[in-house]
Amino acid sequence: MNSRQPKMKDIAQRLGVSPATVSRALSGTGLVAEPTLSRILEAADALDYRPNVSARNLRRQCSMTVLMVVRDIGNPFYLEVLKGAEAAAREAGYSVLMGNTENDPEREADYFNMLRDGNADGMVLMTGKLPSSRFKLDKLPVVVALERIEGSAFPHVEIDNAAAASEAVHHLLSLGHRRIAHIAGPRGEPMAEARRKGYEQAMRKAGLEIPPGYEQQGDYLLQGGRDGCRALLSLVDRPSAIFCANDEMAFGAIHELRRSGLDVPRDVSVVGFDDIYLSQAMFPPLTTVSQPRADIGRKAMTVLLDIIAGGKPADMRVMMPTTLMLRESTAPQQEIETPRGNEI
């Protein structure tokens, strides 16, 4: 059995045409008239012809494709980032492929292999993690966006998560809240830890101790917000305000508060982080930290395209501004004589 991969010359010999004609037909870069075009495409299909991507890229020196890799493509937060990045890429003649890792180490490694093998010219990485690998990653054209990867030599485009979290907590403090709890993101992840750090710094600066149980471990998901809020409501002295590490957990916390018969914000104020588009549609509309997602995507792609073109970033760490969006999920603390947890 002949296992040799079919080549363009095999199609040319089969049809009695030149290899150049086959090349133009398969690449779409030249004019090939019917019925020759259809005959070539049918022959390529019959022979199971696949282009040699590595050889093509070697000749062209680029694929004109860039990767954007996220941990969860279902998270609406990434949509605006993608829009900004894709706009910058299209202006430069590049296509964008979205990669979804779902926190799977094998998938994470696969996308880096695509980059190493020349199937993409660069990558905007938004997972906050690098795969374990035997080859040198720091030589690849990669820009890290949103997350921080400590010790990485790649350029970063991010926000100051700790400062933004502190600002959110200071807002609650300015409303008279002192019993402020936090539903955090996954433990050990840099972005989640930075937001936790900002919460703790703001509380310490205000001279406040964080009571046991006031820091709940979350996962950035709706159910994580519900579970964290339920645990907070079971405390003897329940909080009067909750700062959540992202909007989706804030939605879950609000659902749990309302299910327990509590009003937001009269009984408990809630603050989120990210300002995804549903934040304004929530009832009540969510007070949250807004990131310039489209600008982050555009900036990350611009830096990446400069690297692909052979340039060096002027700044290896670009910090983008944030804005605290004040809406109706926060209000001054109501004095409660004996704040106790609900019996759930």
Secondary structure as UniProt FT lines:
FT   HELIX           8..15
FT   HELIX           19..27
FT   TURN            34..35
FT   HELIX           36..46
FT   TURN            47..48
FT   HELIX           53..60
FT   STRAND          65..70
FT   TURN            73..74
FT   HELIX           77..91
FT   TURN            92..93
FT   STRAND          95..100
FT   TURN            102..103
FT   HELIX           105..116
FT   TURN            117..118
FT   STRAND          122..125
FT   TURN            138..139
FT   STRAND          142..145
FT   TURN            150..151
FT   STRAND          156..159
FT   HELIX           161..174
FT   TURN            175..176
FT   STRAND          180..184
FT   TURN            187..188
FT   HELIX           190..205
FT   TURN            206..207
FT   TURN            212..213
FT   STRAND          215..217
FT   HELIX           222..233
FT   STRAND          241..244
FT   HELIX           247..259
FT   TURN            260..261
FT   TURN            264..267
FT   STRAND          269..274
FT   HELIX           277..279
FT   TURN            280..281
FT   STRAND          287..290
FT   HELIX           293..308
FT   TURN            309..310
FT   STRAND          317..320
FT   STRAND          323..325
FT   TURN            328..329
//
